[in-house]
């Protein structure tokens, strides 16, 4: 969130579960993650894992921009 300069102006107080509509971008993302799941015994570098997390967040925000409020539940990193 800090890297992308995504700020939230209030705390999330909505439901615990949100139905996210599917689209080609999310479908392709999940297909791109499948090999990592099938070969979980292999070491995936921390950098690749963080890249996939960042990709997922950006795609979710593209799909539902209002989710940026939901991301306010994550604690701020220690600097």
C-alpha positions in Angstrom: 0.0 0.0 0.0 2.8 2.4 0.8 4.7 1.5 -2.3 1.7 2.3 -4.5 0.8 5.3 -2.4 -2.7 4.0 -1.8 -4.2 5.7 1.2 -7.4 5.0 3.0 -9.3 7.7 4.8 -11.3 5.5 7.1 -11.4 2.1 8.8 -13.3 -0.7 7.2 -16.5 -1.7 9.0 -18.2 -3.8 6.4 -18.8 -7.6 6.2 -16.1 -10.1 6.8 -16.6 -11.7 3.3 -17.0 -9.8 0.0 -18.0 -11.4 -3.3 -15.5 -10.2 -5.9 -16.8 -10.4 -9.5 -14.5 -12.4 -11.8 -12.8 -11.0 -14.8 -10.1 -12.0 -17.3 -7.4 -10.4 -15.3 -8.2 -12.2 -12.0 -8.7 -15.5 -13.9 -5.2 -15.1 -15.5 -3.7 -14.2 -12.2 -5.0 -17.4 -10.5 -3.8 -19.4 -13.5 -0.3 -17.9 -13.1 -0.2 -18.9 -9.5 -1.2 -22.5 -10.1 2.3 -23.8 -11.0 3.6 -22.5 -7.6 0.9 -24.4 -5.8 1.5 -27.6 -7.8 5.2 -27.4 -7.0 5.0 -26.2 -3.4 8.0 -28.3 -2.4 10.2 -26.0 -4.5 11.5 -22.8 -2.9 10.0 -19.7 -4.3 12.0 -16.6 -3.5 10.6 -14.0 -1.2 10.8 -11.5 -4.0 8.6 -13.5 -6.3 6.1 -14.2 -3.5 5.9 -10.4 -2.7 5.5 -9.6 -6.4 2.5 -12.0 -6.6 0.9 -10.4 -3.5 1.4 -7.0 -5.0 -0.1 -8.2 -8.3 -3.1 -9.6 -6.5 -3.8 -6.4 -4.6 -3.5 -4.2 -7.7 -5.9 -6.5 -9.6 -8.4 -6.5 -6.7 -8.3 -2.7 -6.6 -8.7 -2.6 -10.4 -11.8 -4.9 -10.1 -13.3 -3.2 -7.1 -11.7 0.2 -6.2 -13.8 0.4 -3.1 -11.7 -2.4 -1.6 -9.0 0.1 -0.7 -10.9 0.7 2.5 -10.7 -3.0 3.3 -7.0 -3.0 3.1 -6.9 -0.5 6.0 -7.3 -3.6 8.3 -3.7 -4.6 7.7 -1.2 -3.2 10.2 1.2 -0.5 9.1 4.7 -1.8 8.5 7.4 -0.8 11.1 9.9 1.6 9.6 
